[in-house]
């Protein structure tokens, strides 16, 4: 087999949606899968499907879902006086205010809950991809084995709702931007095997292309290539360092992708089937169309679906300057499609069994980096007095308080859980929530036992570290 043929077939596997071949095959031990779950009864599931709306880059809570005192811009204003650069806007829930520009989401909060006291972990030097890895896997990097993404755990434990639809679909994040390898590190099923890894759709507007043969390849030729994949896995050396389990898992993931290609369900990924009115309502860009595709998937047997605003350094929510102006655009990006997603799923009866989470890796502040008492490197220069509007906003990373929104799937309606201080530092001061509680609350809604684990390298590896995570039962009706 020559190098050109091998590269072509590698490209073919990549096209089929198999994520992180290299990370899967490198340094993964022969895995001992010995489930050691408790025999204690599990609370009946209140959800079948999860949609994660990921605000990548650090969404400032005081500028979005937990506004504080409004400080309008004026030249010479002191940075320490800036807590929120937008006025408050009432929501449909009495006493609950959001920041101006998020009124549509505020109008569906009678169907969900908000956690206002999420606290990110201390991970040393603050890096977005490091904190995103921790949020998505519940494990602090680095680990001796590759930790599975929460979507992979769910795919492994519950399997697909629709046997043709991949049980873990991730939309909106490209891996051709800054920190690409770090982003790939948590978009993975890790030791669980690639059949539980994400089916990646970088651009939801081209979602149908993800389930078609590569451009320029006929279906006949594509099917011929498919017949050769077993030979590729067994003999090419691509998987020479992988265990038999990992090879078999790769084969099953390939078969799953092939089934989707040849099924009527492939049309679910075709957003042009929506009416112009619906399409335009969602179409604020790739994120908005991701919400539209998430709706279609949730209505047709999707299990875990993530939609990202995409992390790219110094863009999106990563507001190292022009924070106020940037957030005007980010709110326009998310406000209408998220609200429409909630309404559409509610009106069709799907919201009752679909758990929707909106979250970010950490928050931001105008002058504080990290959290009170924590010494971390200042990564942004913020003047004491603002003479240029580009410094008006939340430009520093803040890990001591943040907001998480949750709808559907058995969650109480109109609930406000936890609190942050109204004055700087706007830290969590009531009912502080950490990441293992978020993960276990999701697993609780799905009926996955909190002690679920597998034996890896001779030690138990739990869904949350040491199996100590507890769900927040007060969130559930």
C-alpha positions, 0 to 999 in steps of 0.5 A: 500500500503506497503513501498516497493510498494510505493518506486517501483512506485516512482522509476517508475515515476523517470524512466519516466523522471519526474524531481524533484517530491519533489520540485514540491510538497513541498510548492507550492501554489495553483496557479492562472494562469491569463495570462496578456500579452500585446495585442501589436503585436509580431514580427514574430518568426525567430526560432522554436527550441533552443539548449543551449550548456552549458559550466558548471563551468566557461569558461574563455573568454580570453582562448577561444573566446576572447583571449588577449596577449599570455604569454607562460609558463616559470618558475617564470613568474608573474601571473599578466602577464598571460592573455591568455595561448594560442596563437590566431587563426584566424577564418573564419570571418575577424578580429575575432580571437579565442584561439588556439584549437577552430579552428573548431568552428572558421570556422563556425562563418560565420554562427553566432555571438559572444557577447563579453561583457556579464556581470554576476550579483553580487550575493554576494559570488560567487557560481557556482550553484547560478550563474547557477540558475540565468543564466537558470531562469533569477532570483536571488536565493532564490525566494518565488516560484520556478522559471522556467527554460527558457526551461520550459517557452518555453515549456509552451508558445509554446508547442512541435513541435512534439507532441511525443517529450518532448518540454524540454530535458536536457542532460549531467548533472548528479545529483549524483555529488557535489551540486546535490540539487542546480543543481536540483533547476533550472532544473525545471518547477517550478510553471508552472507544471512538464509537462513543466519540463526537460526530463533528459538524463544524458548520451546521449550515453544511450539516448534510455534507457531513453525512455525504461522501467526500466532494468529488467521490461517487457513491459507488466509489465511496462504498468500495472504500467502505469495504476496505476500512477493515483492512485499513484498521487491521493492516495499515499500521494506523492502529498498531498501538491501539488495543483490540477494544479500540480497533473494534470500537473504530470499526463500529463507529465506521459502521454507524457512520455508514448506516447514517449515510444510507438512511432516510435520517440523513435528511435531518441534517438538511436545514433547507427542508425548513421553511424560510421563516423558520430558517431566518428566525434561527439564522444569526450565523453558525451558532443559530443554525446549530440550534436549528439542527439541534432542534431537528436532532432532538425531535428525531432521536438525538441523544447528546448534542452540543452547539458551540459559539466556537472558541477562537482566541481573542474572538467571540466571548474571549473579550480581551478588548472592546468588551461592550461592543463585542457583547452586543454582537454575541447577544444578537448571535444567541438571543433569538435562536436559543429562545426559539429552540426552547419554544419549538421544543416546548410546543411540540412536547419534546422539552419535557424529555430534553435537558438543555444547558447553557454554560461557559468555562468561566466569567469575566471582570473589569479589574480582577483576574481569577478570584479573590486571594488567588495569585494568577498572571494578569493577562490583560492591561486594564487602565485605572481610568478608561479613556478609550471605549475599547477598555469599556467592558469585562476583559479579565478572566474571573472564576469565582462566579458564573451563570448556568441556565437549564431548561426541560428534562424535569427541571423546576420552572422559574427557579433561581438557584444560588447568588453572587455578590452585588458588589465587586468581587461578584463572587458566589455567596450562596449555594456555590456549585462546582462542575461535578455537581453539574455533571451529576445533575445531568446524569441524574436527569438521564437515570445514570447511576452516580457510581458509574465507573470502569477499571482503567490501568488498574484503578476505577475511573468514575464519571466524576472524580472519585465518584464523589459528585452529587446532583443538585436535587433542588433543581428538579421538580 
